[in-house]
Amino acid sequence: MKVGKPTVIAITKVRVLDGQKLCNPSTGIIKGNIIDYDSSTEDVKVIDGKNGVLLPGLIDTHIHLHGELNLHQLTSYGVTTAFDMAAMDLTLLKTLREKAGLSDIRSAGKPATSPGSRHSSMPGYPASGLYQSPSKESSSPRKGRPRAPTTSKLCPMSPGSTKPP
């Protein structure tokens, strides 16, 4: 895929949230996925910010992704990155990661818990996601599968318990 020069957008009359404070009204420059104050003279698309606020993308740290519609919804609310906590379908996850213009998706991959835990009794929970003990490598739900997880979610619970220890 050939990558060209990123589009440069100047948004005038905006207050930029820089991670520390809301700055005085100025011009925010967006180069690709970077918000900056650089007032370059390159070809720039100018947008009147109408005294609004320019925020970096939002991050949703706990979602359960069911399909592309979820990513469209997240994107429409300004969420640029979301962390899926249990991807049952790694093929779907890989496909959705490649969709341009939608929120970036990170995932814990296939879930793993102990037999008898609250999570293991959820409808459709795969038997391959049950661990008898941490030392039983052969029961790992990730063994022999494509490397899709980018984070991990641990659900430590005693068998039959409904609350974490």
Secondary structure, 3 states (H helix, E strand, C coil): CCCCCCCEEEEEEEEEECCCCECCCEEEEEECCEEECCCCCCCCEEEEEEEEEECCCEEEEEECCCCHHHHHHHHHCCEEEEEECCCCCHHHHHHHHCCCCCCEEEECCCCCECCCCCHHHCCCCCHHHECCCCCCHHHCCCCCCCCCCCCCCCCCCCCCCCCCC
